[in-house]
């Protein structure tokens, strides 16, 4: 029961990471980097949440 849930978290986390990386390369994020030195909050949250879900999913899948 835990393996399918872990695989789902892993896939969703990877999708969020990819989406966050693409959002960090967007035009809005480029303007934000120019003026504040950091990408937009949306792209940061997508990458943080994607990393957390990927880690949790990987831990759930690998754990016995």
Gaussian input, Z-matrix of N, CA and C with variables (Angstrom, degrees):
# hf/3-21g

backbone

0 1
 N
 C     1     B1
 C     2     B2     1     A1
 N     3     B3     2     A2     1     D1
 C     4     B4     3     A3     2     D2
 C     5     B5     4     A4     3     D3
 N     6     B6     5     A5     4     D4
 C     7     B7     6     A6     5     D5
 C     8     B8     7     A7     6     D6
 N     9     B9     8     A8     7     D7
 C    10    B10     9     A9     8     D8
 C    11    B11    10    A10     9     D9
 N    12    B12    11    A11    10    D10
 C    13    B13    12    A12    11    D11
 C    14    B14    13    A13    12    D12
 N    15    B15    14    A14    13    D13
 C    16    B16    15    A15    14    D14
 C    17    B17    16    A16    15    D15
 N    18    B18    17    A17    16    D16
 C    19    B19    18    A18    17    D17
 C    20    B20    19    A19    18    D18
 N    21    B21    20    A20    19    D19
 C    22    B22    21    A21    20    D20
 C    23    B23    22    A22    21    D21
 N    24    B24    23    A23    22    D22
 C    25    B25    24    A24    23    D23
 C    26    B26    25    A25    24    D24
 N    27    B27    26    A26    25    D25
 C    28    B28    27    A27    26    D26
 C    29    B29    28    A28    27    D27
 N    30    B30    29    A29    28    D28
 C    31    B31    30    A30    29    D29
 C    32    B32    31    A31    30    D30
 N    33    B33    32    A32    31    D31
 C    34    B34    33    A33    32    D32
 C    35    B35    34    A34    33    D33
 N    36    B36    35    A35    34    D34
 C    37    B37    36    A36    35    D35
 C    38    B38    37    A37    36    D36
 N    39    B39    38    A38    37    D37
 C    40    B40    39    A39    38    D38
 C    41    B41    40    A40    39    D39
 N    42    B42    41    A41    40    D40
 C    43    B43    42    A42    41    D41
 C    44    B44    43    A43    42    D42
 N    45    B45    44    A44    43    D43
 C    46    B46    45    A45    44    D44
 C    47    B47    46    A46    45    D45
 N    48    B48    47    A47    46    D46
 C    49    B49    48    A48    47    D47
 C    50    B50    49    A49    48    D48
 N    51    B51    50    A50    49    D49
 C    52    B52    51    A51    50    D50
 C    53    B53    52    A52    51    D51
 N    54    B54    53    A53    52    D52
 C    55    B55    54    A54    53    D53
 C    56    B56    55    A55    54    D54
 N    57    B57    56    A56    55    D55
 C    58    B58    57    A57    56    D56
 C    59    B59    58    A58    57    D57
 N    60    B60    59    A59    58    D58
 C    61    B61    60    A60    59    D59
 C    62    B62    61    A61    60    D60
 N    63    B63    62    A62    61    D61
 C    64    B64    63    A63    62    D62
 C    65    B65    64    A64    63    D63
 N    66    B66    65    A65    64    D64
 C    67    B67    66    A66    65    D65
 C    68    B68    67    A67    66    D66
 N    69    B69    68    A68    67    D67
 C    70    B70    69    A69    68    D68
 C    71    B71    70    A70    69    D69
 N    72    B72    71    A71    70    D70
 C    73    B73    72    A72    71    D71
 C    74    B74    73    A73    72    D72
 N    75    B75    74    A74    73    D73
 C    76    B76    75    A75    74    D74
 C    77    B77    76    A76    75    D75
 N    78    B78    77    A77    76    D76
 C    79    B79    78    A78    77    D77
 C    80    B80    79    A79    78    D78
 N    81    B81    80    A80    79    D79
 C    82    B82    81    A81    80    D80
 C    83    B83    82    A82    81    D81
 N    84    B84    83    A83    82    D82
 C    85    B85    84    A84    83    D83
 C    86    B86    85    A85    84    D84
 N    87    B87    86    A86    85    D85
 C    88    B88    87    A87    86    D86
 C    89    B89    88    A88    87    D87
 N    90    B90    89    A89    88    D88
 C    91    B91    90    A90    89    D89
 C    92    B92    91    A91    90    D90
 N    93    B93    92    A92    91    D91
 C    94    B94    93    A93    92    D92
 C    95    B95    94    A94    93    D93
 N    96    B96    95    A95    94    D94
 C    97    B97    96    A96    95    D95
 C    98    B98    97    A97    96    D96
 N    99    B99    98    A98    97    D97
 C   100   B100    99    A99    98    D98
 C   101   B101   100   A100    99    D99
 N   102   B102   101   A101   100   D100
 C   103   B103   102   A102   101   D101
 C   104   B104   103   A103   102   D102
 N   105   B105   104   A104   103   D103
 C   106   B106   105   A105   104   D104
 C   107   B107   106   A106   105   D105
 N   108   B108   107   A107   106   D106
 C   109   B109   108   A108   107   D107
 C   110   B110   109   A109   108   D108
 N   111   B111   110   A110   109   D109
 C   112   B112   111   A111   110   D110
 C   113   B113   112   A112   111   D111
 N   114   B114   113   A113   112   D112
 C   115   B115   114   A114   113   D113
 C   116   B116   115   A115   114   D114
 N   117   B117   116   A116   115   D115
 C   118   B118   117   A117   116   D116
 C   119   B119   118   A118   117   D117
 N   120   B120   119   A119   118   D118
 C   121   B121   120   A120   119   D119
 C   122   B122   121   A121   120   D120
 N   123   B123   122   A122   121   D121
 C   124   B124   123   A123   122   D122
 C   125   B125   124   A124   123   D123
 N   126   B126   125   A125   124   D124
 C   127   B127   126   A126   125   D125
 C   128   B128   127   A127   126   D126
 N   129   B129   128   A128   127   D127
 C   130   B130   129   A129   128   D128
 C   131   B131   130   A130   129   D129
 N   132   B132   131   A131   130   D130
 C   133   B133   132   A132   131   D131
 C   134   B134   133   A133   132   D132
 N   135   B135   134   A134   133   D133
 C   136   B136   135   A135   134   D134
 C   137   B137   136   A136   135   D135
 N   138   B138   137   A137   136   D136
 C   139   B139   138   A138   137   D137
 C   140   B140   139   A139   138   D138
 N   141   B141   140   A140   139   D139
 C   142   B142   141   A141   140   D140
 C   143   B143   142   A142   141   D141
 N   144   B144   143   A143   142   D142
 C   145   B145   144   A144   143   D143
 C   146   B146   145   A145   144   D144
 N   147   B147   146   A146   145   D145
 C   148   B148   147   A147   146   D146
 C   149   B149   148   A148   147   D147
 N   150   B150   149   A149   148   D148
 C   151   B151   150   A150   149   D149
 C   152   B152   151   A151   150   D150
 N   153   B153   152   A152   151   D151
 C   154   B154   153   A153   152   D152
 C   155   B155   154   A154   153   D153
 N   156   B156   155   A155   154   D154
 C   157   B157   156   A156   155   D155
 C   158   B158   157   A157   156   D156
 N   159   B159   158   A158   157   D157
 C   160   B160   159   A159   158   D158
 C   161   B161   160   A160   159   D159
 N   162   B162   161   A161   160   D160
 C   163   B163   162   A162   161   D161
 C   164   B164   163   A163   162   D162
 N   165   B165   164   A164   163   D163
 C   166   B166   165   A165   164   D164
 C   167   B167   166   A166   165   D165
 N   168   B168   167   A167   166   D166
 C   169   B169   168   A168   167   D167
 C   170   B170   169   A169   168   D168
 N   171   B171   170   A170   169   D169
 C   172   B172   171   A171   170   D170
 C   173   B173   172   A172   171   D171
 N   174   B174   173   A173   172   D172
 C   175   B175   174   A174   173   D173
 C   176   B176   175   A175   174   D174
 N   177   B177   176   A176   175   D175
 C   178   B178   177   A177   176   D176
 C   179   B179   178   A178   177   D177
 N   180   B180   179   A179   178   D178
 C   181   B181   180   A180   179   D179
 C   182   B182   181   A181   180   D180
 N   183   B183   182   A182   181   D181
 C   184   B184   183   A183   182   D182
 C   185   B185   184   A184   183   D183
 N   186   B186   185   A185   184   D184
 C   187   B187   186   A186   185   D185
 C   188   B188   187   A187   186   D186
 N   189   B189   188   A188   187   D187
 C   190   B190   189   A189   188   D188
 C   191   B191   190   A190   189   D189

   B1=1.4536
   B2=1.5217
   B3=1.3204
   B4=1.4535
   B5=1.5241
   B6=1.3350
   B7=1.4671
   B8=1.5194
   B9=1.3391
   B10=1.4677
   B11=1.5340
   B12=1.3201
   B13=1.4546
   B14=1.5346
   B15=1.3132
   B16=1.4638
   B17=1.5156
   B18=1.3256
   B19=1.4672
   B20=1.5315
   B21=1.3288
   B22=1.4671
   B23=1.5305
   B24=1.3429
   B25=1.4644
   B26=1.5250
   B27=1.3130
   B28=1.4580
   B29=1.5228
   B30=1.3220
   B31=1.4713
   B32=1.5281
   B33=1.3206
   B34=1.4667
   B35=1.5275
   B36=1.3225
   B37=1.4609
   B38=1.5138
   B39=1.3145
   B40=1.4622
   B41=1.5282
   B42=1.3303
   B43=1.4673
   B44=1.5316
   B45=1.3321
   B46=1.4575
   B47=1.5273
   B48=1.3320
   B49=1.4628
   B50=1.5220
   B51=1.3092
   B52=1.4683
   B53=1.5243
   B54=1.3271
   B55=1.4544
   B56=1.5345
   B57=1.3325
   B58=1.4621
   B59=1.5169
   B60=1.3141
   B61=1.4649
   B62=1.5232
   B63=1.3357
   B64=1.4726
   B65=1.5259
   B66=1.3217
   B67=1.4622
   B68=1.5214
   B69=1.3283
   B70=1.4676
   B71=1.5266
   B72=1.3289
   B73=1.4591
   B74=1.5224
   B75=1.3221
   B76=1.4575
   B77=1.5333
   B78=1.3100
   B79=1.4585
   B80=1.5309
   B81=1.3272
   B82=1.4667
   B83=1.5181
   B84=1.3071
   B85=1.4577
   B86=1.5325
   B87=1.3306
   B88=1.4607
   B89=1.5255
   B90=1.3444
   B91=1.4634
   B92=1.5217
   B93=1.3203
   B94=1.4593
   B95=1.5255
   B96=1.3289
   B97=1.4616
   B98=1.5245
   B99=1.3228
   B100=1.4591
   B101=1.5224
   B102=1.3452
   B103=1.4598
   B104=1.5220
   B105=1.3084
   B106=1.4683
   B107=1.5198
   B108=1.3153
   B109=1.4557
   B110=1.5155
   B111=1.3303
   B112=1.4614
   B113=1.5230
   B114=1.3292
   B115=1.4693
   B116=1.5284
   B117=1.3151
   B118=1.4662
   B119=1.5294
   B120=1.3250
   B121=1.4639
   B122=1.5157
   B123=1.3314
   B124=1.4619
   B125=1.5242
   B126=1.3289
   B127=1.4616
   B128=1.5289
   B129=1.3181
   B130=1.4659
   B131=1.5231
   B132=1.3447
   B133=1.4640
   B134=1.5245
   B135=1.3300
   B136=1.4637
   B137=1.5298
   B138=1.3311
   B139=1.4579
   B140=1.5246
   B141=1.3345
   B142=1.4702
   B143=1.5279
   B144=1.3234
   B145=1.4658
   B146=1.5262
   B147=1.3237
   B148=1.4650
   B149=1.5138
   B150=1.3221
   B151=1.4622
   B152=1.5225
   B153=1.3279
   B154=1.4722
   B155=1.5251
   B156=1.3256
   B157=1.4640
   B158=1.5279
   B159=1.3208
   B160=1.4642
   B161=1.5283
   B162=1.3113
   B163=1.4651
   B164=1.5115
   B165=1.3252
   B166=1.4616
   B167=1.5246
   B168=1.3284
   B169=1.4642
   B170=1.5156
   B171=1.3184
   B172=1.4633
   B173=1.5188
   B174=1.3354
   B175=1.4639
   B176=1.5210
   B177=1.3264
   B178=1.4613
   B179=1.5178
   B180=1.3296
   B181=1.4616
   B182=1.5384
   B183=1.3219
   B184=1.4687
   B185=1.5320
   B186=1.3296
   B187=1.4650
   B188=1.5213
   B189=1.3151
   B190=1.4727
   B191=1.4774
   A1=111.59
   A2=117.71
   A3=120.38
   A4=112.53
   A5=117.49
   A6=119.77
   A7=112.86
   A8=120.15
   A9=118.61
   A10=112.63
   A11=116.81
   A12=120.43
   A13=110.43
   A14=116.75
   A15=120.78
   A16=112.38
   A17=116.45
   A18=120.37
   A19=109.79
   A20=117.32
   A21=120.71
   A22=110.42
   A23=117.24
   A24=120.39
   A25=111.30
   A26=116.68
   A27=121.25
   A28=111.15
   A29=116.91
   A30=120.74
   A31=110.94
   A32=117.31
   A33=120.49
   A34=110.37
   A35=117.21
   A36=120.71
   A37=112.30
   A38=117.35
   A39=120.63
   A40=110.46
   A41=116.50
   A42=120.04
   A43=110.22
   A44=117.73
   A45=120.68
   A46=111.60
   A47=117.31
   A48=120.19
   A49=111.16
   A50=116.91
   A51=120.59
   A52=110.00
   A53=117.04
   A54=121.09
   A55=110.77
   A56=117.17
   A57=121.27
   A58=112.61
   A59=117.35
   A60=120.59
   A61=110.13
   A62=116.68
   A63=119.98
   A64=111.13
   A65=117.78
   A66=121.09
   A67=111.10
   A68=117.01
   A69=120.58
   A70=111.56
   A71=117.49
   A72=121.74
   A73=112.85
   A74=118.09
   A75=121.01
   A76=111.03
   A77=115.92
   A78=121.87
   A79=110.93
   A80=117.26
   A81=120.78
   A82=111.08
   A83=115.92
   A84=119.76
   A85=110.96
   A86=116.87
   A87=120.14
   A88=111.04
   A89=117.12
   A90=120.22
   A91=110.89
   A92=116.50
   A93=120.79
   A94=110.70
   A95=117.45
   A96=120.91
   A97=111.09
   A98=117.03
   A99=121.40
   A100=111.00
   A101=116.71
   A102=119.98
   A103=113.62
   A104=118.36
   A105=119.52
   A106=113.82
   A107=117.55
   A108=120.27
   A109=114.10
   A110=117.42
   A111=121.45
   A112=109.20
   A113=117.26
   A114=119.12
   A115=110.85
   A116=116.85
   A117=120.79
   A118=110.95
   A119=114.54
   A120=120.03
   A121=111.84
   A122=116.45
   A123=120.69
   A124=110.73
   A125=116.76
   A126=119.12
   A127=111.24
   A128=117.13
   A129=120.08
   A130=110.23
   A131=117.27
   A132=120.56
   A133=111.96
   A134=116.68
   A135=119.43
   A136=110.84
   A137=117.22
   A138=119.74
   A139=112.01
   A140=117.53
   A141=120.59
   A142=110.73
   A143=116.47
   A144=120.49
   A145=111.05
   A146=116.78
   A147=120.09
   A148=112.34
   A149=117.03
   A150=120.30
   A151=112.24
   A152=115.89
   A153=119.75
   A154=111.16
   A155=117.14
   A156=119.77
   A157=111.69
   A158=116.82
   A159=119.81
   A160=110.54
   A161=116.49
   A162=120.13
   A163=112.35
   A164=116.51
   A165=120.59
   A166=111.23
   A167=116.47
   A168=120.20
   A169=112.03
   A170=116.58
   A171=120.41
   A172=111.21
   A173=116.38
   A174=120.74
   A175=110.78
   A176=117.73
   A177=121.72
   A178=111.96
   A179=117.15
   A180=120.99
   A181=111.20
   A182=117.14
   A183=120.98
   A184=111.49
   A185=116.30
   A186=120.63
   A187=110.69
   A188=116.28
   A189=120.91
   A190=111.52
   D1=-34.45
   D2=-177.81
   D3=-77.48
   D4=-29.50
   D5=-178.38
   D6=-63.12
   D7=-47.88
   D8=178.34
   D9=-61.88
   D10=-37.07
   D11=177.73
   D12=-66.74
   D13=-41.07
   D14=177.15
   D15=-64.32
   D16=-39.84
   D17=177.91
   D18=-65.93
   D19=-39.23
   D20=178.32
   D21=-63.39
   D22=-44.45
   D23=177.08
   D24=-62.47
   D25=-39.28
   D26=179.09
   D27=-62.92
   D28=-46.43
   D29=-179.19
   D30=-66.71
   D31=-44.36
   D32=179.18
   D33=-63.75
   D34=-39.53
   D35=178.25
   D36=-63.56
   D37=-41.86
   D38=178.92
   D39=-65.83
   D40=-40.73
   D41=178.17
   D42=-62.50
   D43=-43.56
   D44=179.05
   D45=-65.04
   D46=-38.27
   D47=176.70
   D48=-61.74
   D49=-46.59
   D50=-179.84
   D51=-63.49
   D52=-43.54
   D53=179.55
   D54=-63.76
   D55=-39.55
   D56=178.19
   D57=-67.21
   D58=-38.86
   D59=177.81
   D60=-66.46
   D61=-40.72
   D62=176.41
   D63=-65.63
   D64=-37.53
   D65=178.30
   D66=-67.52
   D67=-30.47
   D68=178.69
   D69=-70.51
   D70=-20.98
   D71=178.23
   D72=-96.58
   D73=8.72
   D74=-176.11
   D75=-78.79
   D76=171.51
   D77=-179.65
   D78=-65.82
   D79=-42.19
   D80=179.35
   D81=-62.73
   D82=-39.74
   D83=179.11
   D84=-69.41
   D85=-32.76
   D86=177.02
   D87=-65.06
   D88=-42.07
   D89=175.96
   D90=-63.67
   D91=-41.47
   D92=179.13
   D93=-63.77
   D94=-41.57
   D95=177.50
   D96=-63.97
   D97=-37.46
   D98=-178.78
   D99=-65.48
   D100=-44.58
   D101=-174.94
   D102=-87.67
   D103=-35.70
   D104=-175.82
   D105=-113.33
   D106=-15.02
   D107=-179.86
   D108=86.64
   D109=2.22
   D110=-178.98
   D111=-133.96
   D112=150.64
   D113=175.87
   D114=-68.81
   D115=174.28
   D116=-178.34
   D117=-65.25
   D118=157.64
   D119=179.58
   D120=-62.36
   D121=-35.99
   D122=-179.08
   D123=-60.48
   D124=-46.11
   D125=-178.24
   D126=-68.03
   D127=-35.94
   D128=177.89
   D129=-64.84
   D130=-46.04
   D131=-179.62
   D132=-64.84
   D133=-37.88
   D134=178.07
   D135=-63.34
   D136=-41.82
   D137=-179.79
   D138=-70.48
   D139=-38.95
   D140=178.71
   D141=-65.95
   D142=-47.56
   D143=-179.90
   D144=-66.05
   D145=-39.68
   D146=176.81
   D147=-63.35
   D148=-41.00
   D149=177.45
   D150=-65.23
   D151=-41.12
   D152=179.16
   D153=-65.49
   D154=-45.61
   D155=179.52
   D156=-66.37
   D157=-37.65
   D158=177.56
   D159=-64.21
   D160=-44.26
   D161=178.20
   D162=-63.21
   D163=-44.66
   D164=179.06
   D165=-64.39
   D166=-43.06
   D167=178.72
   D168=-64.17
   D169=-41.99
   D170=178.41
   D171=-64.62
   D172=-41.74
   D173=177.28
   D174=-62.07
   D175=-42.40
   D176=-179.03
   D177=-67.00
   D178=-38.31
   D179=-178.51
   D180=-72.59
   D181=-39.06
   D182=-175.27
   D183=-79.79
   D184=-30.86
   D185=-177.53
   D186=-64.73
   D187=146.16
   D188=179.96
   D189=-80.41

